[in-house]
Amino acid sequence: MSEYSNDFRIGCHLSASAGYLAMAKTAVGIGANTFQFFTRNPRGGTAKAIDPDDVEAFLAFSRDNDIGPILAHASYTMNLCAAETRIREFALNTLLDDLYRMEFTPGNLYNLHPGSHVQQGVEKGIELIAGALNTAITKDQTTWVLLETMAGKGSEIGSTFEELRMIMDRVWIQDRLGVCLDTCHIFDAGYDIKDKTDQVLEEFDRVIGLDRLKAIHINDTKNPFESHKDRHETIGNGYLGLETFRKVINHPGLRDLPFYLETPNELPGYASEIALLKTERTGT
C-alpha cells in the first residue's frame, strides 16, 4: 500500500451499480479516501460487466485524488465449504470470476467470509475452504485475498484466530493472503477489543501475525460481548463505544491500515462518521 499517502485511510461501503468512477467521486464527496463495494449482488448472482473506459477513468481519478486501496467484498452467499456440491461449485466459480475481475484494478483487496460448514464439522470446512483458495489464488495475481474475522453465528468458520490460521496454513500461495479484522465480529465472537485492545492484538499477532492483517472493518455492535449475533451499529452507539474506536484507529499496530465502515447508514451518516473518526485520529 506504499503507493498511497500516509494519511488516515478511511472509507465506507458504497453501491457499485454506477461504476468505479462514480464510487470514487462519491468517496471524495463524503470525505473518504478509500471505499468498499460488493463485486455483485450481496445475495449472489451475475456480476455487472466491466467497463474498460470506466476502469481507466477510475484509475486516473484515484491517482489524482489519492484514493485507495479499495476493498471488494464477496457476496454473502459464496460459501466455499457448503455441504452441497452444487453450492460449493457455484462459490468457487464466483471466486474465480471475482479474482479475474479484480485484476482490472490491480493491487487492491478482496474480502470474503470463509464459510459455514453446515454440520460437516470445522475440520472438514477448513479443508474445503483451503482447497477452493488453492484452486483460485495464482502466483501472478496482484489482488490480496482477505479472510474476514467472523462473529461465530451458526456453523460459521473464522470466529477464532486459530481457525483462520488453520485455513491459511493450508493455502499454497501465501504472498497474497491476509486477514480483514471486523471490530463488531471479534467482540461478538469473544475477543474483548473494547477493554483488552492490546491483549487481543497481541493474541492475533501470536496466532496469525499482525503482518498478515491488511484491512479493518470498523463497526460498532448492537449486541453484548460474546453474543455471536453479528449485528452492526453506528460508531459510538453500540456496546463498543467511541473510546474503543479512538484506541483502534490510533493503535500503533493498526493505524497504518485502511479502515472501512459497514455501519447501518446512508451517505450523510457515513460522512458524519468519517468526520468524527478523523477528529479522533491523533498524530496526523
C-alpha distance (Angstrom), angle and dihedral (degrees) to the residues before:
residue distance angle dihedral
M1 . . .
S2 3.80 . .
E3 3.80 91.4 .
Y4 3.82 89.1 74.4
S5 3.79 126.9 74.7
N6 3.79 121.2 -100.0
D7 3.80 90.8 -109.0
F8 3.81 120.7 123.8
R9 3.83 104.8 -77.1
I10 3.79 106.0 -141.3
G11 3.79 132.5 156.1
C12 3.79 144.3 136.2
H13 3.78 142.6 -130.6
L14 3.82 113.1 -71.4
S15 3.80 134.6 -174.7
A16 3.80 112.9 -99.9
S17 3.81 94.3 -159.6
A18 3.82 94.3 100.6
G19 3.80 94.9 46.2
Y20 3.79 139.7 -108.1
L21 3.80 98.3 -62.9
A22 3.80 92.6 50.9
M23 3.81 90.7 51.3
A24 3.80 91.9 50.5
K25 3.80 91.7 49.7
T26 3.80 90.8 47.6
A27 3.80 89.8 51.0
V28 3.79 92.0 53.5
G29 3.80 89.8 46.9
I30 3.82 92.8 58.8
G31 3.80 95.7 43.0
A32 3.81 97.2 -98.2
N33 3.80 127.8 134.6
T34 3.80 96.8 -165.6
F35 3.81 138.4 21.5
Q36 3.80 146.2 -165.3
F37 3.80 127.7 -132.6
F38 3.80 140.9 172.9
T39 3.79 115.3 -103.0
R40 3.83 88.1 -142.0
N41 3.78 138.3 -13.8
P42 3.83 104.9 -34.3
R43 3.81 89.1 -128.1
G44 3.81 91.8 53.5
G45 3.78 135.7 -98.3
T46 3.77 138.5 117.8
A47 3.79 119.5 -28.0
K48 3.78 122.2 -123.8
A49 3.81 112.9 -99.6
I50 3.81 115.7 -96.8
D51 3.81 112.9 -108.3
P52 3.85 107.4 -148.3
D53 3.81 92.1 -158.8
D54 3.81 90.9 52.7
V55 3.80 90.7 48.6
E56 3.80 92.3 49.7
A57 3.81 92.2 49.0
F58 3.81 90.5 46.3
L59 3.80 93.3 51.6
A60 3.81 91.4 50.3
F61 3.83 92.7 46.4
S62 3.80 91.3 47.5
R63 3.80 92.2 52.1
D64 3.80 91.1 48.9
N65 3.82 93.7 46.6
D66 3.81 100.8 35.4
I67 3.83 94.0 -117.0
G68 3.79 119.6 169.3
P69 2.89 174.4 -90.3
I70 3.79 90.0 -83.5
L71 3.80 119.4 -155.3
A72 3.80 121.6 -143.5
H73 3.81 114.8 -157.8
A74 3.80 121.0 -148.9
S75 3.80 118.0 -129.3
Y76 3.80 117.1 -88.3
T77 3.80 91.5 -121.3
M78 3.80 93.3 61.6
N79 3.81 98.8 107.3
L80 3.80 108.9 172.5
C81 3.81 92.5 -175.0
A82 3.80 101.2 42.8
A83 3.79 117.2 147.9
E84 3.82 92.5 -125.7
T85 3.79 116.6 76.3
R86 3.80 91.1 -144.4
I87 3.81 92.2 57.8
R88 3.80 92.8 46.3
E89 3.80 91.5 50.7
F90 3.81 90.8 50.2
A91 3.81 89.6 50.0
L92 3.80 93.2 49.7
N93 3.81 92.3 48.4
T94 3.81 89.1 49.5
L95 3.81 90.8 50.3
L96 3.79 92.5 49.1
D97 3.80 91.8 49.1
D98 3.80 93.1 46.3
L99 3.80 93.1 51.4
Y100 3.80 90.6 48.1
R101 3.81 89.6 52.1
M102 3.80 92.8 46.9
E103 3.79 91.3 63.3
F104 3.82 89.0 69.2
T105 3.83 84.5 71.9
P106 3.81 99.3 35.8
G107 3.77 127.3 -155.1
N108 3.80 98.0 26.3
L109 3.82 136.3 118.7
Y110 3.81 133.4 -90.5
N111 3.80 118.1 -167.1
L112 3.81 127.5 -163.3
H113 3.78 139.1 175.9
P114 3.82 104.2 -119.1
G115 3.81 93.4 -131.4
S116 3.81 145.2 -112.6
H117 3.80 119.5 -83.8
V118 3.84 94.0 -149.5
Q119 3.83 98.3 -146.3
Q120 3.81 94.3 -40.4
G121 3.81 91.4 107.0
V122 3.78 132.1 -111.5
E123 3.81 95.7 -87.1
K124 3.81 92.9 54.1
G125 3.79 91.0 45.0
I126 3.80 92.2 51.8
E127 3.80 90.6 49.0
L128 3.83 91.3 52.7
I129 3.81 94.4 46.1
A130 3.80 92.8 49.8
G131 3.80 90.4 46.9
A132 3.80 91.4 54.5
L133 3.80 91.8 47.6
N134 3.79 90.4 50.0
T135 3.79 89.1 54.3
A136 3.81 94.3 47.1
I137 3.82 107.6 36.8
T138 3.79 115.2 80.8
K139 3.78 131.6 -168.1
D140 3.81 91.7 -121.6
Q141 3.80 99.8 52.4
T142 3.81 120.3 110.2
T143 3.80 96.0 -159.7
W144 3.80 120.6 102.4
V145 3.83 112.3 -134.0
L146 3.80 109.9 -148.0
L147 3.80 127.3 -162.9
E148 3.79 110.5 -146.9
T149 3.80 123.3 -133.7
M150 3.80 106.9 -117.7
A151 3.82 135.7 -149.4
G152 3.81 94.3 -127.2
K153 3.78 101.4 -119.5
G154 3.77 115.8 160.8
S155 3.79 112.0 -23.3
E156 3.81 96.2 -25.6
I157 3.78 116.3 152.4
G158 3.78 119.1 -144.6
S159 3.81 102.8 49.2
T160 3.81 90.3 118.9
F161 3.77 128.0 53.9
E162 3.80 88.2 -129.8
E163 3.81 92.5 59.9
L164 3.79 91.5 51.2
R165 3.79 90.4 48.6
M166 3.81 90.8 50.3
I167 3.81 89.7 55.3
M168 3.79 92.9 46.0
D169 3.80 93.3 48.7
R170 3.80 89.2 58.3
V171 3.82 95.7 51.9
W172 3.79 113.8 98.0
I173 3.82 99.7 -153.0
Q174 3.79 107.4 55.5
D175 3.80 105.8 168.2
R176 3.82 95.5 81.8
L177 3.82 98.2 38.3
G178 3.79 123.8 99.4
V179 3.81 146.6 135.6
C180 3.80 136.3 -94.4
L181 3.80 111.4 -152.1
D182 3.81 116.7 -147.7
T183 3.82 113.0 -158.6
C184 3.82 93.7 -154.8
H185 3.79 92.9 47.3
I186 3.78 98.7 48.8
F187 3.82 92.5 47.2
D188 3.81 90.2 49.5
A189 3.82 88.6 46.6
G190 3.82 93.3 55.5
Y191 3.81 105.5 -91.8
D192 3.81 107.8 125.4
I193 3.79 99.4 -139.5
K194 3.83 87.3 159.9
D195 3.81 103.4 60.4
K196 3.81 101.1 11.9
T197 3.80 102.8 39.6
D198 3.79 95.8 145.9
Q199 3.79 93.8 46.0
V200 3.81 92.8 50.1
L201 3.79 91.9 50.7
E202 3.79 91.4 45.6
E203 3.81 88.5 53.9
F204 3.80 90.6 48.4
D205 3.79 89.8 50.9
R206 3.80 91.9 48.4
V207 3.81 95.2 48.5
I208 3.82 103.0 33.3
G209 3.80 108.8 2.3
L210 3.79 126.3 -111.3
D211 3.79 88.2 -117.9
R212 3.83 87.3 70.2
L213 3.82 92.3 55.7
K214 3.82 107.4 98.6
A215 3.83 106.5 162.7
I216 3.81 143.8 16.6
H217 3.79 127.7 -140.6
I218 3.79 99.7 -152.2
N219 3.81 109.7 -155.4
D220 3.78 137.9 142.8
T221 3.82 118.0 -135.0
K222 3.81 134.1 -124.3
N223 3.80 91.4 -151.8
P224 3.81 135.0 66.9
F225 3.78 127.1 -106.2
E226 3.82 117.2 -57.8
S227 3.81 93.0 4.6
H228 3.85 95.2 134.0
K229 3.82 89.0 -145.9
D230 3.84 106.7 120.0
R231 3.80 102.0 -150.3
H232 3.80 113.8 148.4
E233 3.80 124.3 -141.8
T234 3.79 133.1 -167.2
I235 3.80 117.2 -88.1
G236 3.81 113.1 -75.1
N237 3.80 94.7 3.0
G238 3.80 100.2 89.4
Y239 3.78 139.8 57.4
L240 3.81 93.4 -68.4
G241 3.80 97.4 56.1
L242 3.79 131.6 -163.7
E243 3.81 96.0 -73.2
T244 3.81 89.9 62.5
F245 3.79 91.1 56.7
R246 3.78 91.7 45.5
K247 3.81 87.5 58.0
V248 3.80 94.8 43.0
I249 3.81 98.4 50.3
N250 3.80 91.8 45.9
H251 3.81 98.7 41.4
P252 3.82 110.0 121.4
G253 3.81 90.8 -132.2
L254 3.82 93.1 52.9
R255 3.78 110.6 25.4
D256 3.80 96.0 91.2
L257 3.82 93.1 54.0
P258 3.82 125.6 93.9
F259 3.82 115.4 -102.8
Y260 3.82 122.8 -148.8
L261 3.81 124.1 -166.1
E262 3.81 117.7 -141.0
T263 3.79 96.1 170.8
P264 3.85 122.4 140.9
N265 3.80 95.1 -92.2
E266 3.78 146.8 123.2
L267 3.81 121.0 -135.3
P268 3.85 96.6 -80.5
G269 3.80 89.5 52.5
Y270 3.79 91.9 49.1
A271 3.80 90.1 49.3
S272 3.82 89.8 53.2
E273 3.81 92.5 48.3
I274 3.80 92.4 48.2
A275 3.81 90.2 50.3
L276 3.82 90.5 47.2
L277 3.79 94.0 50.7
K278 3.79 91.0 47.2
T279 3.81 89.1 57.2
E280 3.81 89.5 51.6
R281 3.79 93.4 50.1
T282 3.81 112.0 99.3
G283 3.79 131.9 -160.0
T284 3.84 98.0 27.6
